[in-house]
Amino acid sequence: MIKIQEPSRSWEKLVMNWVTGLPPGVYRGYIACLVIFDRFSKTSIFLPCHKDDTAMDTPLLIWNRVVSWTGIFTNIISDRDPKFTSELWANFHQLFGKTLSFFTAYHPQTDGLSERMMQTSKDMVRRICAYGLKFKNCNAFTDDWCTILPALELAYKRSIHSSTNQTAAILEKGWNPKLPQDSLRKDNVEIHPTAASSKGMLDKARKHAVRWIQDSFAYAKDKWDKSHATSDFKVRDLVLVSTTNLNNIKGCKKLKDSFEGPFVIKALHGENSVEVELSVELSNKHPTFPVSLIKPYKSSYSKKFPFRNKVPQVIPPIESSCIKKITKVLKERKLRANKLRDYLVRYSDPTCEDEWFTEKDIPEATKILRRFRNIRNNNITK
């Protein structure tokens, strides 16, 4: 498994994504929420927004609401949304010296953290909207969900994350902010650290979090590598493609093969994606697949299975050295199927064989065909 480099401080690497399908809020009619969270401290920021925000609205929203608090970050991980792939967003990143990492096609090892956070944020928003006592209306569902986003951020900062074994507030500020119920617990009041000891507490917590993050990544990598053998794919290798995400395949869905192929590897895109040459039946599918959905093809044994169909040998295309410059037309014939005419042409290079082409496929067809018809008419008159 190719893992992402772990962050070493807060707000160095961010993950961004949208939560859509929310009820319209009372304030400005927001129906979406931009979720931003830090990969180191797991601090989350919830920004209400519109679903149809342009590529200019999103950078301005981040600049006005996030950068003043976090500073300039170095890396953002997100999906291939047009708002992030636009030229304006690319210039925004280039201006501040940041890089934008996109999710690869169907690669949960990269976007798993983002998707898990999306599910958690959706649950928090919908559950509090549906069951919150203070924010209920007559229909037991609040319309102004934007007003509870600060409370969600505070509650999430106080929760302990499994990968760091610390709360997000401890890693970011060095102390846990008080919740409303803390004021009622006189025997469990957390004292704000003094200025002399806060830096030491923060450094100690961050070192502890770095160790936990490294252990978490190591555990995830070891667990993945045990069940996924690594294969060194090369261009022109034969591979089989999993049919997990290949829908609309002919035949019964229950009886379709687990893998299709073999297909020839056309190109390698990094270490996680492979581009293959699909067959005519699958020509409408995207040819790029993650390495987790392909496996090497092993040819059948002809002695054990003499009646099994053999896969035709992949012959690399031979580049012809002849110069294909058409000099004249030799013959003309009429095609009955579509009532078109094609012509037998000859090239200037004698090593090239004569070929049949339609009029639209012949360069400078008007000039060459006029010469051919003049010669043919002269021969007829003679």
Steps between C-alpha positions, in 0.01 A plus 500: 500500500632845406420717800473876520781677683397564859468864613735622773304803625151642509343650187776374273288257298126549463214294359200672342166373379133596483191374682196559279131421518442700821172686563509871406621711789318810615813713466571560128344166403813287527445139386859367515791494741872512419685277747869577560706302747863476596671165445726550803277625780169381342352846559194560286350817354143508369421780253141535372490573128293459187515192280548709186792708631746582225873438490551860616260475795678203658852655522352824634304308763815319612702822499247691710407227747796261525835656405476770769476225762728227363753692293622388158489121472731300274282222360130438436348161425164496324305331223499608137221753536496771229534760775843357588618418147422844358772735381412757769548247779831385348624860494385543861717207602796613292485846656542365853739218410262215583429173322160349433476120515202336333341166581579230248226294344345272764785513748354484853848492655531867403152640546389269782569765765299756306208266437494386864495864611218573254290222650573619854415863419175400327398295802580787737307760300194284439480351848523836676252652255255217559539447875640825639265632769608861479481529122172314439209658319143374473607226257781374731755605238697821496521703183791714618764228525771761437466624859614167647819466294716682764369258763592208275854632459539539876367151572723342237806679638434348841467143365801266515614375160610137468806573284648763737356391837454873572230759449533743211504796740799362694708461184402840365494722812644289779182505714139385474237775474217480751163363404173627656468189715849553645370798698261269682774257603672672790709194578632467145609850400800515267740782586636705212876438468730788586712672241816339638376141465272527195785474248639190668159337516434580134838363386450185703151446358619554144788254537256250644262558206779461243590163649137386495452617140811314387384186680155531342643537151738209559214281623280591203784438253589165656136389500459601135824340380413166662188459286622678186807365328702760312556448127740689280293575192666606178376639172379226257433255786177300494266559797147415610261776611250452783133536405407652838438844351431392140124536471277441195694193392305269272362183652363408840635721777515210746703284260748756374869425542693652786768618257499594133789477261776463432578858405828661405646770724524817295653738757586526870375801698712510812507194724126471562330524159531306175355582158403199287380445144138391543309284255228627269227384741650714779604795285251727682676440835783708640829319423680601823474267800667488842747219558266356765248410225740325263714191521763342272373264233639148505471311174335156504698181473444347157589149618253499791227683310544418129151623402526837671505797268840658473547871539643653184854616540539872544709626212635851541418727208772518239573849387525513125792687353329580170394855421125495435457785254224438247607567142208369293176303495498165319143371522152597610224276635149548634393361835147360491441523874513878539518606134842654546810476287850415608823524310817294472793736556871463443775656712820662387706247698508168307532304826147602603211286380200646319197568723128576463368829641180700481510851362491665843805301614720610209702816562459753219230274358360761260828546314593131489153378393472769229824371350374139523169582326673696222729207424205258507289717266789536254544123489127453432497747208796326341 
